[in-house]
């Protein structure tokens, strides 16, 4: 069963809880089944990678780890406030809108 998330790729979100609280970033990936999203430059993890061949060095790789969907909120592009997503009917289509300024996202 996949969940319907109202945050999409390339949206700007703000982290509400955890070590990166208050920071904003762009959504890079959305995992709907796991209800997790990857946000650019947030929740950075370090992974040690072993050398595959002889004479090759191991490395430390930094990557953005997924955060839970419930720990972030959408930022409106027009009013630049943290907001919930409301649904607006425009020409028979359902569109996402800012709950504060009613601007279509």
C-alpha positions in Angstrom: 0.0 0.0 0.0 1.5 3.3 -1.0 0.7 6.5 0.9 -0.2 9.7 -0.8 2.3 12.4 0.1 1.6 16.1 -0.6 5.3 17.0 -0.8 6.8 16.5 -4.3 10.3 16.5 -5.8 11.8 20.1 -6.1 9.6 21.5 -3.3 11.3 23.6 -0.6 10.7 22.2 2.9 11.7 23.1 6.4 12.8 20.6 9.0 10.6 20.8 12.2 12.4 18.3 14.5 15.8 16.7 15.0 19.4 17.9 14.6 18.6 20.0 11.5 15.6 21.8 13.0 14.8 25.1 11.3 16.9 24.5 8.2 15.4 24.6 4.7 16.3 22.7 1.6 15.0 21.3 -1.7 13.5 17.9 -1.9 15.7 15.6 -4.1 13.8 12.3 -3.7 10.5 11.0 -2.3 10.0 7.4 -1.1 6.2 7.1 -0.9 6.0 3.6 0.5 8.5 4.3 3.3 7.0 7.8 3.9 10.5 9.3 3.7 12.1 12.1 1.7 15.7 13.1 0.9 16.4 16.9 1.4 19.4 18.6 -0.2 22.3 19.2 2.4 20.2 18.0 5.4 20.6 14.9 7.6 24.2 14.4 6.2 25.6 10.9 7.0 29.2 9.7 6.6 29.9 6.2 5.2 33.4 4.6 5.2 34.0 2.7 1.9 36.6 0.0 1.7 39.1 -0.1 -1.1 38.0 -2.6 -3.8 41.4 -3.3 -5.3 45.0 -3.3 -4.0 46.8 0.1 -4.3 43.4 1.8 -4.0 42.5 3.9 -1.0 39.4 3.7 1.1 37.2 6.8 1.3 34.7 8.6 3.5 31.6 9.4 1.5 29.0 12.0 2.7 25.4 11.7 1.6 22.0 13.0 2.5 20.0 10.4 4.3 16.2 10.2 4.1 14.1 11.9 6.8 10.6 11.0 7.8 7.8 12.8 6.0 6.2 13.9 9.3 9.3 15.8 10.4 9.2 18.4 7.5 6.7 21.0 6.4 6.3 22.7 3.0 7.5 26.3 2.4 5.3 28.4 0.2 7.1 30.0 -2.7 5.1 33.2 -2.6 4.8 34.1 1.1 7.8 32.0 2.1 6.1 30.8 5.2 5.9 27.2 6.5 2.4 26.0 5.6 0.1 23.0 5.3 -1.1 21.9 1.8 -4.7 22.5 0.9 -6.4 21.3 -2.3 -7.9 23.7 -4.7 -10.1 22.9 -7.7 -9.1 24.8 -10.8 -10.8 23.9 -14.1 -11.8 20.5 -12.9 -8.3 19.6 -11.7 -7.1 19.2 -8.1 -4.1 21.4 -7.4 -2.0 21.9 -4.3 -2.3 25.3 -2.7 -0.8 27.2 0.3 -3.2 27.1 3.2 -2.1 30.6 4.3 -2.1 32.7 1.1 -4.1 30.3 -1.3 -1.4 30.5 -3.9 -1.2 27.4 -6.2 2.1 25.5 -5.6 
